[in-house]
Amino acid sequence: MKLIHNDILDEFSTNAKIAFEKITENTLHEIITLIISAKKIYVLGIGHSGMFVKILSMKLNHVGLKAYTVFDEINPPFEKDDLFIAISQSGETKTIVALAEKAKTLSGNVLGVTTNSESTLARLSKAVLKIDDVSDGIDFPGLSTLGDKTYQNLTGCLFGFNIYVLFYSLIIMIANERGESPGSIDSRHANLQ
């Protein structure tokens, strides 16, 4: 049996590089400013994206911000000038859209992370971070077991990888902007478990 991990890594990497080339420095600066200026940050993704938002919330706390995952029973209330980071590949996930509307009603801001800059989520957002799931001109023979570009398992997989890399990029940029050090970040890491 041929090991395919090198092919898969190349496919993920090539796809991500093309997707990230489309994100401008101005967009990233706007996003970083919005995140850093928020009193509190709430993040939500459903399904595959939901696994990655937990990492984002944790890492935002590690760089000294107050971040929470939506639906955690111990969250404080969402208030004016708080930020709701909503991740939806389609930008049409009903729960995400409903909570984005509620965040706006509560005088908060919405940051939409989506592949669809014309989506309902994008229209509700103060800022949109558009990240492609599947880049043009790439075949995915290693990942083809999940399907081709028309299958949700493949597009969701590629979107998940892209937002994972994106979230760590944002965390590093925020850490640099706030003057955080490896020691200060590590000092906020969980130590009970």
N, C-alpha and C positions, 0 to 999 in steps of 0.2 A: 504494500500500500504506500503510495507516494505521500509524503508529508506536504501539505499544502499551505502551511502557515506563512511561508515566505511570499507566496502568491497573494494570499489574503492581505498581508501587511502592505504589500505594494499597491494593491487595489484601494485599500483604505487611505493610504498616504497620498496617492496620486489624486484621488477624488477630493480629499480634504484640501490639498494645496490649491486646486482649481477653485474650490468654493471660497477659500479664504482670500484669494486674490481679488475677489469682488467686494470685499468689505473695506471701506475706506478708513483712513486714519481719523478723519473728522467724525465718522460714525462712531468709532471706538471711543474717541474722546468724549463725545456727547453721552454715550452709555456710561462710561466711568464716572463722569460728573453727576449724572442722574443717580447712580447707585450710591456714591459717596455722600451725596447731599441728603439722602433719605434718612428720616429718623429711625424707622424700622423697615425691614425688607421681608416680604413674604413671597415664597416661591411655590409654583405649582406646575406639575406636568402630570399627565395621565398615562398609564400604561408604561411603555418603554421609556418615555421621557421622564416619568415619575421617578424612576430609579436614579437618573442623573441629577434631578433637582435636589435630592437629599445630599449629594456630594457638594453641590453648589452652596446650599445653605450652611453646611458644616464649614466649608472653606471660607465663606464670608465671615463667619464668626471667628475663624482663626486669624483673619486679618483685622480683627477689632470692630467689626460692624455687628449690628443686632439683626440677625436673620432667623427666619422661622419657615417651616414647611406648613403649608395650608393643611387643615384637617388634623393638626396635632392639638389634642385637647387642652394642653397647658399654654397655648399661645395667648399673649395679651391682645386686646382689641386692636383692630385696624383703625387708624386715625388719619386726620388731615396730614398731608405731606409724607405719609408712608408710601412705600413703593411695592407694587405687586408685579413680580416678574413671572410672566405667563408663557409657558413653553407649549406650543402646539404646532406640530409639523404642518398640518393643513391650515391652521389659523381659524378653524371652524368647530373645534371640539366644544360641544354644548356647555359642559361644566366650566371650562376655561372661559368661554365667552361670557357666561352668566356672572362669574365672579369678577371678571374685568369690568363689567358694567357696574357691579356693586362697589368695587373699589373706587371707581370714578364718582359714584353717588356719595361715597363717604369722603370725598375731597382728596383722594389719594391719586397717585400717578401709576400708570401702567407701562411696563416695558414688555413688548411682545417679541418673542423669539420664535420665528416661523420661517417656512420656505415660501410663504405666499404673502407678498407685500400688498396685495389687493384684498386680503381677507377681512372678515369682521374683526378679528383680533387686532389686525394692523390699524384699522380705522379707529378702534377704541384706545389705541396706545399713544402715549406722549412721544415715545420713541420706539422704533422698530429695528430689531437686529435680524435682517434677512440672511439666512444661511441655507444654501442649497443642500438638498439631500443627495441628488444624483447629478453629477456634472456631465456635460455633453462630451462626446468623443471617447468615452471610456467603456470598455467591455469588462465584465466581471466573471471571468471563467472560474476563478477560485470560489467566489461566493454564489455561483450559479445554482447550487443546490437549493438556495433560498428562493430562487426564481430570477426572472429578468427584471428590467426597470419598471414593469407594470405591476409587480407584486409588492404588497405592503411589507412583507418580511424583509425584502432586500432594501427598499427605500427607508424603512424604519431603522434598519441596522446601520445604514450609511448616515442617516440623520443623527442617530444616537452617538456614533463615533465623532461626528463633526461637532456636536454640542459639547461632548466631553472635552475635546481639545479646546474648544472655544471657552468653556467655563474656566479651565485652568489658565488660559491666556489672560482672561479678565482678572482672575485672582492675582496673578503676577503683576499685572498693570496696576491694580488697586494697591497692592502691597508696596510697589515702588512709589506710587503717588502719595501714599500715607507715610512713607519713610519707615516701613516695617522691616524688620531684620529676621533672619531665620530663627534667632532666639526668641524674639517677641511673638512670632507666629507659633513656634513650638510651645511657648508658655501657655497658650490657650487651647492646646490639644487635650482631649479627654485623657484622664489618668486613673480613673477608678476601675475600669475593666482590664 
